[in-house]
Amino acid sequence: MDNYFIDPQRRRAIKVLFPNHPLTVNSESFGLRNQLKYNVVVEKMDLVNLIQIRLTECNDQAKMFIATIDNNMYEKIRLEQSLHVTFQGFIDHLTKILDSCKKEELHMSLMKDDSAQLLQFYEKSSFKNLTHLFLQIEPASMETILFHINLSLLSFQDQVANYATQMQKYHQELDGRDESIHRLQGEIRVLNNKLIEQENMIFSRNTEEINRLQQTIKHINESKDLEEKRLKAVISSMQEKIDQQSKELLANSDRIMQEVKRYETLREENLKLKSHNGHLREDSDRVKAELHSYQSRDGRNESTIVDLRRQLIELQSKLKISEKQKSELEAELEAERNICQTKKNALQLTTDEIANANIMMSNMSKEIMKLKSKIELRTEIAMRQEKLIQEKEREYSELQETVKQIQQEHVKNRAAAEEYAQTVRRIKETSDAIEEKYRKKINDLIVKVSHNQNMEPVSMSISQVPNRYLRPHNRIE
């Protein structure tokens, strides 16, 4: 039944239930324990209840163990281990057990004794290991080992061929990338030259514009300084005039206040004189009445009349004097009024001159604001040009970053190509080493078999191996 799985005709009906996967197997032999890595494969013959479990040591392909199970073998296993499933259920549970071993939930051990060799599947526990399944397993025959070694060599050759095609494809891609990189580098050089020319042109134009603006700003600053000096001189002179006029205004105000006080005193004196004149008129009326009364009488006493006439003359003279003083006081009051009016006119003229000076100062302030706005406009134009220069510099830096990224990508592509080449070389070297190793082992085994047995059975066993599974340099010539 083992030959079914190495027969080229029947191998077409082989179905892989558990693909080749390295698992840790505990090896126990005569009380000695050891852990080794084995490649475990489970295969099934289609349309037939026949499976094969194959264990191959990872470091030595010549150490291979096989367990082939058919219906009769499974019946024996089912009776010995009290299994409750059919053959198909056994296959399903076996794949689940191997998946659990892959996840390290279950473990495998290879036990050897004098009579037989067992493959045990068990679960570790703190009290006692629980055995799920154990199968009888035997070392593989030389024919089976050679067959599977040749299969692995063919798969390695296919992998090497695939790697070679991939390497060729990668080389083509790298050549294409190199061409595109060279083309892009040429375009980048052209763009750099254009960029340098444009930068030089922009720099020269901006330099001229900046120089012109600097000259304009210099002239504006000079004219501004001169205008400020002139305006400061005008303002200082106007301030002096204003201070002088303010002093004169204060003096005139004091004088006006004094004149007003004097006018008030004169008015009070005039009122007193008017009241005195009224008294005098009353006295005169009274005297006239008395005189009339005296005249209406028969003229008693001439001396009294003379006295009364004398008193009347005196009173008339006093009245004339008081009228004269009154006219003089009125003339003085009129003169004082004229003086006050003149001082008021002078004060009005001074106020008008101060208002005109304020108007001139406001006009000068407006001119200063206009000059400041022009300076700010020129400053804003200069700042815009500086921003334009900064944007050009940023675009140039972005172009440089793009060039650096392209160069880094080129370096990465070269590194990847070198890694692919090293991988292919390592695979070739590994396959050559494995091929050389197993060729020597096969030759040594054939030599040992030839010493232990007759030459005829050895030649028959070698001839039974299909020639298309042996490479030419593995055969004994």
C-alpha positions in Angstrom: 0.0 0.0 0.0 2.9 2.3 0.5 3.8 1.9 -3.2 0.4 3.5 -4.1 1.6 6.9 -3.0 4.9 6.7 -5.1 3.3 5.2 -8.2 3.2 7.9 -10.9 0.0 6.6 -12.3 -1.9 6.4 -9.0 -0.3 9.6 -7.7 -2.7 11.6 -9.9 -5.5 10.6 -7.6 -3.7 11.7 -4.5 -5.5 14.4 -2.4 -3.5 16.4 0.2 -5.5 16.6 3.5 -2.8 18.3 5.6 -0.2 20.2 3.6 3.5 20.1 4.4 4.1 21.9 7.7 6.9 21.8 10.3 5.8 20.6 13.7 7.7 19.9 16.9 7.8 16.1 17.8 9.0 14.7 21.1 11.2 11.7 20.4 11.4 9.0 23.1 13.8 6.1 22.6 14.8 3.7 25.4 14.2 6.4 28.0 16.0 9.2 26.1 13.9 12.3 25.2 14.6 14.7 22.5 12.6 17.4 20.5 13.0 17.6 16.7 11.3 19.4 13.9 9.4 17.2 11.4 7.6 18.1 8.2 4.1 16.5 8.6 2.0 15.6 5.5 -1.3 13.7 5.3 -2.4 12.4 1.9 -5.5 10.5 0.8 -6.1 8.3 -2.2 -9.2 9.5 -4.0 -12.2 7.1 -4.2 -10.4 4.7 -1.8 -10.3 4.6 2.0 -6.6 4.9 2.2 -4.5 7.6 3.9 -0.8 8.1 4.6 0.8 10.2 7.3 4.4 11.1 6.5 6.9 12.6 8.9 10.2 13.9 7.5 13.0 15.4 9.7 13.6 19.0 8.7 17.4 18.8 9.0 17.7 15.4 7.4 15.4 14.4 4.6 16.6 10.8 4.7 14.9 10.3 8.1 11.3 9.6 7.1 8.5 7.8 8.9 5.3 6.6 7.3 1.9 5.4 8.7 -0.4 4.1 6.0 -4.0 3.4 7.1 -6.7 1.5 5.2 -10.0 0.0 6.2 -8.6 -3.0 7.9 -5.9 -1.0 9.8 -8.6 1.5 10.9 -10.8 -1.3 12.2 -8.0 -2.5 14.3 -7.2 1.0 15.6 -10.9 1.6 16.3 -11.2 -1.6 18.4 -7.9 -1.0 20.2 -8.6 2.7 21.0 -12.5 2.6 21.3 -13.1 5.1 18.5 -16.8 5.9 17.7 -16.5 7.4 14.1 -16.3 6.0 10.6 -13.2 6.2 8.4 -14.2 9.6 7.0 -14.9 10.9 10.5 -11.5 9.6 11.6 -9.9 11.6 8.7 -11.7 14.8 9.8 -10.7 14.3 13.4 -7.1 13.6 12.4 -6.9 16.9 10.4 -8.4 18.7 13.4 -5.8 17.1 15.7 -3.0 18.2 13.4 -4.4 21.8 13.3 -4.4 21.8 17.1 -0.8 20.6 17.1 0.0 23.5 14.7 -1.6 25.9 17.3 0.3 24.0 20.0 -2.9 23.0 21.8 -2.0 19.4 21.3 1.5 17.7 21.1 3.1 14.9 19.2 5.6 12.3 20.3 7.5 9.6 18.5 8.0 6.6 20.9 10.4 3.7 20.1 10.7 0.3 21.8 11.9 -3.1 20.8 8.7 -4.3 19.1 7.2 -1.2 17.4 7.3 2.5 16.9 4.3 4.7 17.8 3.1 8.2 16.9 1.2 9.6 19.8 -1.1 12.7 19.9 -1.6 13.9 23.5 -2.7 16.9 25.5 -0.5 18.2 28.3 -2.0 18.6 31.8 -0.6 19.5 35.2 -1.8 16.1 36.6 -1.4 13.7 33.7 -1.0 13.9 29.9 -4.2 12.9 28.1 -3.6 10.7 25.0 -6.1 11.4 22.2 -4.7 9.0 19.5 -1.7 6.8 18.8 -0.7 5.2 15.5 1.8 2.7 14.5 4.5 4.3 12.3 7.4 2.7 10.4 10.6 4.1 8.8 10.2 4.7 5.1 11.8 2.5 2.5 14.7 3.8 0.4 12.5 3.9 -2.6 10.0 6.1 -0.9 12.7 8.4 0.5 14.3 8.8 -3.0 10.9 9.4 -4.5 10.0 12.2 -2.1 13.5 13.7 -2.3 13.2 13.9 -6.1 9.7 15.5 -5.6 11.3 18.1 -3.3 14.1 18.7 -5.8 11.6 19.2 -8.6 9.6 21.6 -6.4 12.9 23.4 -5.6 13.7 23.6 -9.4 10.3 25.0 -10.1 10.8 27.5 -7.3 14.2 28.4 -8.7 12.7 28.8 -12.2 9.9 31.0 -10.8 12.5 33.0 -8.9 14.5 33.4 -12.1 11.5 34.5 -14.1 10.6 36.9 -11.3 14.2 38.1 -11.2 14.1 38.7 -15.0 10.8 40.5 -14.6 12.3 42.6 -11.8 15.3 43.4 -13.9 13.1 44.5 -16.7 11.1 46.7 -14.3 14.3 48.1 -12.9 15.6 48.8 -16.4 12.3 50.5 -17.2 12.6 52.4 -14.0 16.2 53.4 -14.7 15.2 54.6 -18.2 12.3 56.6 -16.7 14.6 57.9 -13.9 17.2 59.0 -16.6 14.4 60.6 -18.6 13.1 62.3 -15.4 16.6 63.4 -14.5 17.0 65.0 -17.9 13.7 66.7 -17.5 14.7 67.8 -14.0 18.0 69.2 -15.3 16.1 71.1 -18.0 13.6 72.3 -15.4 16.5 73.3 -13.1 18.2 75.3 -15.9 14.9 77.0 -16.7 14.3 77.5 -13.0 17.8 79.0 -12.5 17.3 81.3 -15.6 13.8 82.4 -14.3 15.2 82.9 -10.8 18.1 85.0 -12.2 15.7 87.0 -14.3 13.2 87.5 -11.4 16.1 88.2 -9.0 17.6 90.9 -11.4 14.1 92.4 -12.0 13.3 92.4 -8.3 16.7 93.7 -7.5 16.2 96.6 -9.9 12.7 97.2 -8.6 14.0 97.1 -5.0 16.8 99.5 -5.7 14.4 101.8 -7.4 12.0 101.6 -4.5 14.9 102.1 -2.1 15.9 105.3 -4.0 12.3 106.4 -4.0 11.9 105.7 -0.3 15.2 107.5 0.4 14.0 110.6 -1.6 10.6 110.4 0.2 12.4 110.2 3.6 14.6 113.1 2.7 11.6 115.2 1.5 9.7 114.0 4.6 12.5 115.1 6.9 12.8 118.5 5.2 9.0 119.0 5.3 9.0 117.9 8.9 11.7 120.4 9.7 9.9 123.2 7.9 6.6 122.3 9.5 8.2 122.1 12.9 9.7 125.6 12.3 6.3 126.9 11.1 4.6 125.3 14.1 7.1 126.7 16.5 6.8 130.2 15.1 3.0 129.9 15.1 3.2 128.6 18.7 5.3 131.6 19.6 2.8 133.9 18.0 0.0 132.1 19.7 1.8 132.4 23.0 2.5 136.1 22.5 -1.1 136.7 21.4 -2.4 134.7 24.3 -0.3 136.9 26.6 -1.6 140.0 24.9 -5.1 138.7 25.1 -4.7 138.0 28.8 -3.3 141.5 29.3 -6.1 143.0 27.3 -8.6 141.0 29.2 -7.1 142.3 32.5 -7.2 145.8 31.1 -10.8 145.3 29.9 -11.7 144.0 33.3 -10.1 147.0 35.0 -11.9 149.4 32.5 -15.2 147.6 33.2 -14.6 148.0 36.9 -13.8 151.6 36.3 -16.9 152.0 34.1 -19.0 150.5 36.9 -17.5 152.9 39.4 -18.1 155.8 37.1 -21.7 154.6 36.4 -22.3 154.4 40.2 -20.8 157.9 40.6 -23.1 159.1 37.7 -26.1 157.6 39.4 -25.1 159.3 42.7 -24.7 162.6 40.8 -28.0 162.1 39.1 -29.6 161.4 42.5 -27.8 164.5 43.9 -29.0 166.5 40.9 -32.6 165.3 41.5 -32.2 166.5 45.1 -30.8 169.7 43.9 -33.8 170.2 41.5 -36.1 169.4 44.3 -34.4 171.9 46.5 -34.6 174.4 43.6 -38.2 173.7 43.1 -38.7 174.0 46.8 -36.8 177.2 46.8 -38.8 178.5 43.8 -41.9 177.6 45.6 -40.7 179.3 48.7 -39.7 182.2 46.5 -43.1 182.2 44.9 -44.6 182.1 48.3 -42.3 184.9 49.4 -43.1 186.9 46.3 -46.8 186.3 46.7 -46.5 187.8 50.1 -46.3 191.5 50.4 -42.4 191.4 50.6 -41.7 191.4 54.2 -38.1 191.5 54.2 -35.7 192.7 51.4 -32.7 191.3 53.1 -34.4 187.9 53.1 -35.1 188.3 49.4 -31.5 189.3 48.7 -30.3 186.3 50.6 -32.7 184.1 48.8 -31.5 185.5 45.5 -27.9 184.9 46.5 -28.8 181.4 47.5 -30.6 180.9 44.2 -27.6 182.2 42.2 -25.3 179.8 44.2 -27.7 177.0 43.5 -27.8 177.8 39.8 -24.0 178.0 39.7 -23.8 174.6 41.5 -26.4 173.3 39.0 -24.2 174.5 36.1 -21.1 172.9 37.7 -23.0 169.6 38.2 -24.2 169.7 34.6 -20.7 170.4 33.4 -19.4 167.5 35.5 -22.2 165.3 34.1 -21.2 166.2 30.5 -17.6 165.5 31.3 -18.5 162.2 32.8 -20.6 161.3 29.8 -17.8 162.3 27.5 -15.3 160.1 29.5 -17.8 157.3 29.5 -18.2 157.5 25.7 -14.4 157.6 25.3 -14.2 154.5 27.5 -16.8 152.8 25.4 -14.9 153.6 22.2 -11.7 152.2 23.8 -13.6 149.0 24.9 -15.0 148.6 21.3 -11.5 149.0 19.9 -10.1 146.4 22.2 -12.9 144.1 21.3 -12.2 144.5 17.6 -8.5 143.8 18.3 -9.4 140.7 20.3 -11.7 139.6 17.4 -8.8 140.0 15.0 -6.5 138.0 17.3 -9.1 135.2 17.5 -9.4 135.2 13.7 -5.6 134.9 13.3 -5.6 132.0 15.8 -8.4 130.3 13.8 -6.4 130.8 10.6 -3.3 129.3 12.3 -5.3 126.3 13.4 -6.7 125.8 9.8 -3.1 125.9 8.5 -2.0 123.4 11.1 -4.9 121.0 10.2 -4.0 121.4 6.4 -0.4 120.5 7.3 -1.5 117.5 9.3 -3.6 116.3 6.3 -0.5 116.7 4.1 1.5 114.7 6.6 -1.2 111.9 6.6 -1.1 111.8 2.8 2.7 111.4 2.9 2.3 108.6 5.5 -0.3 106.8 3.3 2.1 107.0 0.3 4.9 105.6 2.4 2.6 102.8 3.6 1.6 102.0 0.0 5.2 101.8 -1.1 6.0 99.6 2.0 3.0 97.3 1.1 4.3 97.0 -2.5 7.8 96.0 -1.2 6.3 93.4 1.1 4.3 91.9 -1.8 7.5 91.6 -3.8 9.2 90.0 -0.8 6.3 87.5 -0.6 6.6 86.7 -4.3 10.3 86.0 -3.8 9.5 83.7 -0.9 6.9 81.8 -2.9 9.5 81.3 -5.7 12.0 80.1 -3.1 9.4 77.6 -1.7 8.6 76.3 -5.2 12.3 75.8 -5.8 12.7 73.9 -2.5 9.6 71.7 -3.4 11.3 70.8 -6.7 14.5 70.0 -4.9 12.5 67.7 -2.5 10.9 66.0 -5.5 14.3 65.3 -7.0 15.5 63.9 -3.6 12.5 61.6 -3.4 13.1 60.4 -7.0 16.7 59.7 -6.1 15.7 57.9 -2.9 13.2 55.8 -4.8 15.9 54.9 -7.3 18.3 53.8 -4.5 15.5 51.7 -2.9 14.8 50.0 -6.3 18.4 49.2 -6.7 18.6 47.9 -3.1 15.5 45.7 -3.8 17.0 44.4 -7.0 20.2 43.5 -5.1 18.1 41.7 -2.4 16.2 39.7 -5.1 19.5 38.8 -6.7 20.9 37.7 -3.3 17.7 35.7 -2.6 18.0 33.8 -5.9 21.7 33.2 -5.3 20.9 31.8 -1.8 18.2 29.6 -3.2 20.5 28.2 -5.9 23.2 27.7 -3.4 20.8 25.9 -1.0 19.4 23.7 -3.7 22.9 22.8 -4.9 24.0 22.0 -1.4 20.9 19.8 -0.8 21.4 18.1 -4.1 25.0 17.4 -3.4 24.2 16.2 0.2 21.5 13.8 -0.9 23.5 12.6 -3.9 26.3 11.7 -1.5 23.9 10.0 0.9 22.2 8.1 -1.9 25.6 6.9 -3.2 26.6 5.9 0.3 23.4 4.0 0.9 23.7 2.2 -2.4 27.2 1.3 -1.6 26.1 -0.1 1.9 23.3 -2.0 0.4 25.6 -3.5 -2.3 27.9 -4.7 0.5 25.1 -6.2 2.6 23.1 -7.9 -0.2 23.7 -9.5 -3.5 24.3 -7.3 -6.5 21.2 -8.7 -8.3 18.5 -7.6 -5.7 20.2 -4.2 -5.4 20.1 -3.6 -9.1 16.5 -4.7 -9.2 15.6 -2.3 -6.3 17.3 0.6 -8.2 15.6 -0.3 -11.4 12.2 -0.3 -9.7 12.6 3.5 -9.0 11.2 5.5 -11.9 14.0 7.1 -13.8 12.1 10.3 -14.3 12.2 10.9 -10.5 16.0 10.6 -10.4 18.2 13.3 -11.7 21.0 12.1 -14.1 23.8 13.1 -11.6 22.1 11.1 -8.8 22.4 7.7 -10.7 25.3 5.4 -10.3 27.2 5.1 -13.4 
